[in-house]
Amino acid sequence: MAKEVTRVMLVDKQHKGLLQLIGALELSTNQLTYFYSSSKNSVEMIKLIHALSKQYHDQQKLYLSWDCAGWHTSRKLADEVTKLNQPEYRQRHHSPAIEIVPLPTSAQFLNVIESVFSGMAKAIIHNSDYQSLAECQHAVDCYFAERNKHFLENPQRAGKKIWGKEVVKPLFNPANNCKRTNDK
């Protein structure tokens, strides 16, 4: 599951507002979960983790993968994940264990949600003339609802360019060494 944030500013002759999305892309089903936010920080990432924990309550473990932005690596976020992983908390809330798997440095292409947000921005935001932030949000909501529906009806994993190119069997196993070798 990849997580990220995108910011879009609606600009005409006057500033119409700031649209900021916090989202998660479930890679095996290509379903996007998102919400609008007024800030980009650890508190918003914690909100996202809680929402995903509830959404995936029937799973044993939830893997979160994202870049090394400050709000992804804060002490506050790490402390919250530790709390959420306590056996008592998990049993009481029927929630999965949370594991954060940071993306390697300079591997933005692995952050699949970025291409989803980019596609949305090109289709919905660029060269648009929304009269209000609410109008733009409605267009974004419709776009993502249609996208999620499409992938429910036509299952396809997200990030098709990276699937099948794994050096080892793609299992979450610390023993897997996925460093690139000189041989192709």
Summary of the structure (lengths in Angstrom):
residues: 184
radius of gyration: 17.8
end to end distance: 27.1
largest distance: 55.6
contacts: 477
relative contact order: 0.17
helix: 39%
strand: 20%
